């Protein structure tokens, strides 16, 4: 973002451009026999790849929702004035993938007790797909020369009693390879657009989300701050954000989106 945009020059005002369309329900229609779900887990690159790998998920898109502006841009939402959240919209076949499975990925992929940020000490390198999804053993993606130490205070998030998700428990002395530019980007993932949220489309999804949250809360010693709200208008993000890590990101290191892949997801671009 340019220095002019940081000073709010060139950005649209949320108050001036507040739109009933943006505040309305998502009126997109999933494919026949499919359902939509929306999840906000901080920066949407890593979560999208995680959901791409889930069997029964037929399509993923990243975008913006829950805000005031109609047709927001990435710079608009980064201004912190539009109330949009970065989300992954998942299309899934309920015959092959339960909503509870999608919720399990949601809880395992981020820290739901931290409002408006996802910090480096919950690093995506150590976040894994459910072990039951693993059908292939793949070589980790190439690394970059610079290493960012993983803080030893990273929280643990065990899975729900009915889930096969592994707890998050990284070794304290491990390092994560990343470019300094991408490390800075992750360190700056602070703002309302990075908040934790589950955005439901049906009463059944709402009920499952609330029950899942209550189960997770019993496992944690800090309060879950994830919002659970009706899904609102979804604005597809710019094309360069779509399937960002699967396409290779900034450095061209493609990460597998194959169903069942259990490779660590590295968000260095």
N, C-alpha and C positions, 0 to 999 in steps of 0.2 A: 504494500500500500504506500502511495506517495506521501510526502510530508504534508501536502495540501489536504489530502484526504484525512490524515490523522488530525488535522485541525478542523475537520468537518466541512471543508470547502469542496464543492463538487458532489457532495452526497445529498440524497434526498432526505427531507425531514419527515420523520415518522408521523408527526402530528399533522403536517400538511397533506400527506399522501395516505393517511389511514384509509384502508379499503375494507368494505364489508365482504368482498370476495376472499381476501386473505384470511378473514376471520370465520369464513364459512367452512362447511364440511368438504373433505376431499371428494370431488365429483368425478374423478377418474374411475374407469371401470376395469377391473382385473379380467384376465382371460377367462373363458368359460370354465367353470369348475374350480377356479382358483380364488384365493383370498389375499387381501393386503394386510400388512402390519407395518407400523413405523416405530423406529427406535432411535433415540439420541444417546450417544455414548462418547461424547467428546468429538475430536476430529474424526470425520467419517471415513477416511481412507481404510484404516485397519478393520473396523467393524464391517465394512462392506465386503472385504475379502473373506472374513470369517463366515458371513452369511452366504456368500457364493458357494462355499464348500459344503454347506449342509444339504444332505440328500432330501429331495422334495421341494427345495427352493428352486423356482423356475426362472426368476428374474430378480435382479437387484438394481436399484438406482439410488444415488445420493442427491440430497437436495435440502431445501429450507422450508420450515413450517412454523406455525404458532406465532407468527409475527404480524405486524400491522400493514406492511407495504405489499402492494400487488406487483408481481414480477420483480422481486429483489435481485440484485447482483451480489456477488461475493463481497465486493467492497462495501455495499450497503450493510450487509449483516455483520461485517467486521467492525463497523462503526460503533456497534454497541447500542444503537438507538432504535432498532427496529423490532427487538424482542424475538427475532427468529432463532430457531435451534437448528444446528446441523443434524440431519437424520439420514438413516438408511431406510428406504421403503422396500420392503420385502414382499414379493409375490410368491405364494407357496401353494402347493397342492395338499389340502388337508387329509387326503387319503394316504399320502406318503410322508407327511411331516406335520406333527402336532404343534399347536401354538405354544404348548409348554416347552417343547424343544427349543423354539425360538427364544423364549424367556430364559431358558437355561444359558444360552449363548450370551444373552444380554447381561446377566448377572456376572458371568465369568470373565467378560471382556473389559470391565472397567471398574473403577471405585465408585459405588453408588452413594457413598457417604460424603463426597466432596462436592460442594455446590459450585457450579460455573467454572470448572476447570478439570483437566485431567493431567496430572503431573508426571514427571519423568520417573518418579520412584514407583510408579505402577507401569513398568515399561512393557510394551506390546511384544517384545521379543520372547517374553516368558509366558505369554498368554496363549493357551492352546485350545484347539477344538476338543469337543468331547472325545474321550479315548475310544468310545464305541464307534465313532465315525471312521476310524483309521483303517483304510484299506490298502495304503501304499506307504512305503518308507522312502522318503525322498531326501536328496542332499540339500542341506541348507543353502540359501542364496549367498552369493559372494558378499564379502564384507568390504568396508572401506578402511583406510589406514588408521583413522583417528578413533579412539575409543572413549566412550562416556561411561564412567563408573556407575554401577547400579547401587542405589542407596540401600543399606541393610535394613531400613525400617519399613520396607514395603509391606502393605497389609496382606492378609490372607483372606480369601473368600471361598470357603468350602461350598460345594454344590448342595442343592436341596436334597432332602432324604431320598427322593425318588429319581434323582438325576445321576448320570454317569460322569458328570463333569469333574475333572481333577481340581483340587484346591490350588490356589495360586501361592507358591512357596519357593521363590527363586533363591539360589545360593547367594549369600551376602557378598562373596568376593568375586562374583562374576563381572565381566565387562560386556558392553554392547557396542559393536562397531557401528559408527555413524559419522557422516560428515558433520563438521562443526556448524555448517549452515542449517542442516536439518535438526541438529540438536537444539539450536537456538529457536527454531520454529516450534518444536515440541515444548520447550520450556516456556514459550509465550502463549501456549494454548490456554488462555485465561479469558473468560468473558461469558456472557449469558448464552452465546451461541454454542458453547460447549457443555451445557447443562445436561444432566441425566434425565431421560424421560421415556415413558412408554405411552404411545398414542394409539388408542384402540379404535376399531371400526364397528364392533358389535358388542352387545351386552355380554356375550359369552367371553369375548376377549377381555373386557373390563373385569369381569369376575375372576378369570384366571390370573390376570395381572395383580390384582389386589391380594389374592390368596398366595401367590408366589412371593410377593413382597413381604407378607407377614411371615412366611417360612424363612426367608432370608434374614429378616430382622432378628430372629431368634438366634442366629448364628454369629451375629456381629455385635461388637461392643460400642459401636457408634451408630447414630441414627441415620437411616436411609433417607436421602433427600430427593430421590427420583420422583418426578411428577408423573402422575397417571391421569391422562386427559383424553378427551375425544380427539381423534385424528382430524386435523384441519387441512385446508388447501395445501397441497404439496407442490412446491416449485422446484423443478428439476435443476440441479446445479449445472454450471458450465461444463461443456463436454470434457475438458481436460481433467476434471475431477472424477469422471465416471470410470469405474474399474481401474483406478489409478495404479494400484500396486500390481494387479494382474497384468497390466500393460507395460510395466517396467518402471514407472515413476520417473524421477528426475535423472537417474543414472542408467536406466535401461535394464535393470536387474529384475526380470519378471519373476513373480512369485505365483506358485500354482493355485489355481482356483478349482482344481479337480475335486469332484465330490469325494468326501471322505479323507481328503488330504489333511495330515496332522502336523505339517511343517510349522515351526514358529513363524509368526508374522512379524516382519521387520518393517518399521515405518520410517526408514531413512530416505524414502523417495525413490 
